[in-house]
Every structure is written in structure tokens, then in C-alpha cells.
Amino acid sequence: MWLQALAAVDLDLSFTSGKDFFGATQEMSEEFRQEVTYQGAFGKVGPVIRRKRPGDEGTISFSAILLRPGASRGMASEEKLRSMTDFDVTCKRGNHIKTYTGCNWSRITIRSTLDQVTLDCDITLPGYEEPIWPEEMD
């Protein structure tokens, strides 16, 4: 059996805040955090209690090529993204599609070369998600 990796055509990143638009994504990463603490007890060597708590935030980082104005619904400049607050981000990796609500950008960088203009962005995902109970899992 030949292993086939996900490629750029399998990635999609779109934003919703009034009107939809998307980024021609070159690369994308989603990061989630959790806090893990250990606690000892009197008379015991080593930890006896472990606590896990989902982190207060996650991050989506991506690079997108800025398209010429009028190129479909694509991102032609950073202005629209900069003006958005509490927006939805839909990430697609192959068949996996996830929409995050209440997002805000925390960093936007524009890189210009002779070939293309690229936007790099970090988006903060809002805090705590409810746990998935076993009966709700697919």
C-alpha cells in the first residue's frame, strides 16, 4: 500500500465575520495546550495526585499568499483581517473540518518578495472547551 500525505490542496482556512473570505494557505498549524500538575503527600516519595486542566487558549498560525484584488473571495490585503474581532475560523485538513468561534488575531506579518506577498498570522482560539464524554465520541 502506498502512503499518501496531505498536501496544500487538502488545506483550507476560511474566516466568517459578516462576509466570508479565505486564505490561500501555504502552511497552517493548530496548537492546543493543557496544564498538568503533580502533588505529593506527607510521608510519600513522589507525586500521588495528578491534575489536568485544558489551557486557557490555543493558537492557529498560518501563512497565506495575498491575492490580487477581485480574485474570487480570496484575501487581497491584511486590512479586512485586521479589522475583524470575535470571528469564526474554519480549518480543513483533508476530511477533518473544525470551526472555532470567538477568535481574534494576535500577530500579523506581511512578507514581500519579487515573486509574491505573503501574510503570516497568529490567531488566538478562545479558552476552555467542554470535555467530550465517551457517549458523545464517534
C-alpha positions, -999 to +999 in steps of 0.1 A: +000+000+000+014+034-010+012+061+018-002+094+005+003+125+025-020+155+028-008+183+005-015+220+001-047+213-019-060+195+012-057+226+034-083+253+036-087+282+060-117+305+059-130+333+081-165+345+089-173+379+102-201+394+081-188+382+048-168+350+042-133+350+028-104+326+027-067+325+027-047+307+000-029+287+027+007+277+023+011+263+058-010+261+088-006+248+124-031+244+152-018+243+188-037+233+219-024+234+255-032+218+288-018+223+323-006+192+341+004+194+378+016+168+403+012+170+440+030+150+467+017+140+501+033+139+536+052+106+541+052+097+504+080+097+479+069+112+446+036+125+434+003+110+445-021+133+427-021+144+390-044+172+378-050+180+341-068+212+330-073+224+294-053+256+287-070+290+286-062+294+249-050+277+217-034+291+186-038+288+148-008+300+129-008+302+091+009+317+061-012+328+031-004+343-003-021+376-008-041+375-040-048+403-065-080+422-058-110+406-074-096+371-073-127+352-060-132+356-022-095+355-015-075+376+009-062+406-011-048+425+018-044+424+056-069+452+062-100+430+064-084+406+088-070+435+109-105+450+113-121+417+124-128+408+161-145+378+176-147+360+143-151+323+132-122+304+117-128+271+098-098+249+093-098+220+069-072+193+067-083+166+043-117+154+055-112+169+090-131+202+093-132+222+125-148+257+131-135+278+160-157+307+172-149+339+190-113+341+176-090+371+175-057+377+157-027+384+179+000+389+152+000+397+115+033+400+095+035+409+058+064+395+038+070+408+003+094+394-023+097+398-060+075+367-066+047+372-041+034+388-010+027+365+020+008+372+052+018+353+084-007+354+112-013+340+147-049+337+158-059+331+194-086+305+200-108+311+230-103+292+262-118+262+277-138+237+257-162+213+274-149+178+278-162+151+253-179+124+273-175+088+260-211+085+248-206+116+226-174+103+208-177+090+173 
